[in-house]
């Protein structure tokens, strides 16, 4: 009898899973469930009653070749993206995560309303899933829409741990539906990407062809623009931080939807941007795109020519197959360094127009106008910066030019004003948040309302990203009360876009639609924008609010909303230890080093640095006693918002054997100790206009040394210059030609060692 009961239960569970996926392409992936492939075209039928839907997810190392080289990645059930998980409103999700990695992991259910203990943020809502352990997430499905899930452990999301999560309504329209998971791939290990970003290495710009050197500026007639840029202590205009070898749709660069579509068919695309740091332009060769949902919430349908999907956003769109041909749905990263395609229909291929290369110096010129000498954004007269109505990168878009020439700021924005063509040849209607309108009222319940304001701040030179100039580890949790309404004003005082995501809640985007303000869980905030969101505090526990660009989040750009009087989370047995581990991400030190093997000596530097601290050492070794050796070590902390000022303590050790009758003095007339020095010092380093580092140092014998120095002056795309001069009458000038990411050919003149040339290695 017991055997029969077990068999009946197994048959019921299989039947329930089959009913849910009966129109999907499925594959077995563990006990008690089926998994939908990302390639499925689904026509929905929801006759199945609510029930427990179980998935078993096996997380394991794998090998892939997305970018022309065989590289390590992480797959779930043997696939990248992770399997598409499908539920129906009213179900209970039961997800078993089996960690087969050699490191810990976790899974966050992006956009879902669930008990705090299952939100999937290691050290905040749960402890990490250790190697060879299984963790169970169990929560009710109380919403619908297109969502996704991903690892929230370290940088695992970058190398494969992302996938779509489809929550169907009980009564879903019967229309062919395709999950579309967008991502990018780098052949570089994610930790190496993160390290290079923090060390201000411009290898990514070299690979993209976006260095914006002085030679390029002069050639294009933009010398004044480049000079102004550096006078304001800014580096080159950047659109996307990282160079990627490949861009993917459902794990492929060219993805063909199964050939079940014919002329006149409507198709619903459930689009997820699971990229770690890439925004994507979306365009369709078959005509208009009708947006029907955003972040899992329905909106009144709006028809556009194209839209940009921010990192971590989801959009549901409907497109039509005009004829019996194959139409390209083109996916282009914001920096336009490549593309990926999805093809809908069968027959002759109809391609979408490719986006032209960005005009970076035009963007730099506008950036100069937006930023003052203190690193603050300056609001321009007559510019209403909110809800993406005006894209501050628009001056960089050649497709908005009327006559193929340069477009001024005002004209560039006309093409983004909800259908106003501004007199252009081919007006493009581009989606912005002001167009999104909820089909039903979204007014918050009557309750006490508390208002908060946050500034989005950052420093591109040292790759530090913060809210109100504080990282997650530098800020206490923000206490909120269940039952109150929170109104949050966000001002982007940085030069980068930031997609801000709130865990476990939807918020209203105040966009001029009144009671019908759209609901989202991600808001993309452009430079200079001031946006307002509001939500009802209806949960308990700790919830993360952060920038979803992976490398911004890891550097500390976020806050934690903590409900007062919440019960203890059983997943966090030691809250103090967990908090220390949570804060370790943005306190992490990054290492860099450079060594020049030259004909006149060996010199180099090494540095460990994190958000605030810098520990650096320089050395110079001659090949004879006359040249001797010297080392300098500085330990400093950046104390201002822009990280231009660093007090430090130092130790200087030098020795060289000069003519005993020869005694040098510094510019102040005091005896120079640079031939034999073993001294401690106190000093200040400050970044001047033109990115020159001014340093003042007082040694314990009372001697003072002043110094001016700059490295990595971009002469041309690969040629870098440097110089140094100080009050000890020392000076140096050099050139380096970058050959690979780890090597360059160099030549320099040193006042002590003379001329030398050789090979420079860097890490």
Beta strands, then each sheet from edge to edge (+ up, - down):
strand 1: 26-28
strand 2: 34-36
strand 3: 41-42
strand 4: 52-64
strand 5: 71-76
strand 6: 85-88
strand 7: 92-99
strand 8: 108-110
strand 9: 134-140
strand 10: 145-150
strand 11: 162-168
strand 12: 176-185
strand 13: 246-249
strand 14: 254-256
strand 15: 266-273
strand 16: 280-284
strand 17: 289-294
strand 18: 297-304
strand 19: 306-309
strand 20: 314-320
strand 21: 326-333
strand 22: 340-344
strand 23: 349-350
strand 24: 449-459
strand 25: 464-467
strand 26: 478-480
strand 27: 485-492
strand 28: 498-502
strand 29: 507-509
strand 30: 519-520
strand 31: 522-525
strand 32: 530-536
strand 33: 542-547
strand 34: 558-563
strand 35: 590-598
strand 36: 601-609
strand 37: 613-621
strand 38: 629-638
strand 39: 645-655
strand 40: 676-687
strand 41: 693-699
strand 42: 704-714
strand 43: 719-726
strand 44: 731-740
strand 45: 743-750
strand 46: 754-762
sheet 1: 1+ 2-
sheet 2: 3+ 12- 13+
sheet 3: 3+ 12- 15- 20+ 17- 18+
sheet 4: 5+ 4- 7- 9+
sheet 5: 6+ 11+ 10- 8+
sheet 6: 14+ 22+ 21- 16+ 19-
sheet 7: 14+ 22+ 21- 23-
sheet 8: 25+ 24- 27- 32+ 29- 30+
sheet 9: 26+ 34+ 33- 28+ 31-
sheet 10: 35+ 36- 37+ 38- 39+ 40- 41+ 42- 43+ 44- 45+ 46- 35+
end
